[in-house]
Amino acid sequence: MYRFIVGDNAVLKGKIADFISRKPQYSNYFGIDFDNVEYIECSETLLLRKSYDNFSRIYYLSSNADQLVGLLGLLSGKDIINIPSKTELSVNLTDILLAGGYALYATYERQVNNHVESRGEFAGYFAEQEDVSTIYDILYSKFNPFTDRLPSRQELMEMAGKKEILVNRDGENSKVTGILTFTLKKAVCNFNHLIDTTESSNGLFLLLKMFDYMGENNVAQSAIWVNINNNKMKKIYQVLGYKPDGLKDYTFIKQQ
């Protein structure tokens, strides 16, 4: 009977490195932090489970389809599998996931703009650490944790300190009404979460303010993720110069 094992980080890193060196035929592992991670190891399969508040994410490295199906079939509860890929998923992999009790939940695509244009001088506002509680509540009420990597309160505190959260505020009480979280890596700005809680188009203005900030920091390339079925946002991004770059993120969910 297989069971999950909680190992220290050094042991887990060694096992992952070993399985990567074998060049597994099936893998959705792309690097994770090891908080709340446990694993099952077989001769040709390593299965990782990272626990969150109300669900878990599953990562696998395997060269044995039957082993992988068997291990996936043992899992129960709200388990999610994310598969980032620049190619369409193979029929073989899809069959493995279906046989293991998983069904496609959502598909997101990455859109990029390599020539972001500034509209003028940056005049936006960054979140303060005292805004973190409000930002946390908005993110966790408006986004789906199955498909969106939502930051913890501690991570939001760190992001606020590094000025990685742009916000809109209510003019009367300065309460946060819009949020854009982002990370700058080399010459690319990755937009992680964009939301506005008002009925206006302030979310779009927040994005345009971000373009001004990028211009002042000599960053011309940005990337954002969008659900392939969200035609409204895809059209908005297209007008702003965004195009799919071929990378997609497939989310599968365990069937109860």
Summary of the structure (lengths in Angstrom):
residues: 256
radius of gyration: 20.2
end to end distance: 21.2
largest distance: 62.9
contacts: 731
relative contact order: 0.16
helix: 31%
strand: 34%
